[in-house]
Amino acid sequence: MPYTSANGHMFSLLNKAGELGIRLSKESGEKFMEQYQTTRFKSHGAFMRGYVLIPEQLFDNMRLLSQYLEEAHQYVLSLDPK
């Protein structure tokens, strides 16, 4: 399962279905899910706490998607290293 991480924290990953999930703060994640009518990210049959499912429509806007990936990266950098 491909993923990205920083300081020992994952911030994006692909599941077996080829779906992309990113890790956002609670507030940003809730806003993201409401704005894009998406859900929490699911991998190995379980919802991953703090991760949102990237909707297919965002793959048509790489500039915006890269901004969300950068936000996810900055979020995990704000966490204590593992």
Secondary structure, DSSP 8 states (H G I E B T S, - for coil): --EEEETTEEEEEE-TT--EEEE--HHHHHHHHHHHT--EEEETTEEEEEEEE--GGGGG-HHHHHHHHHHHHHHHHTS---
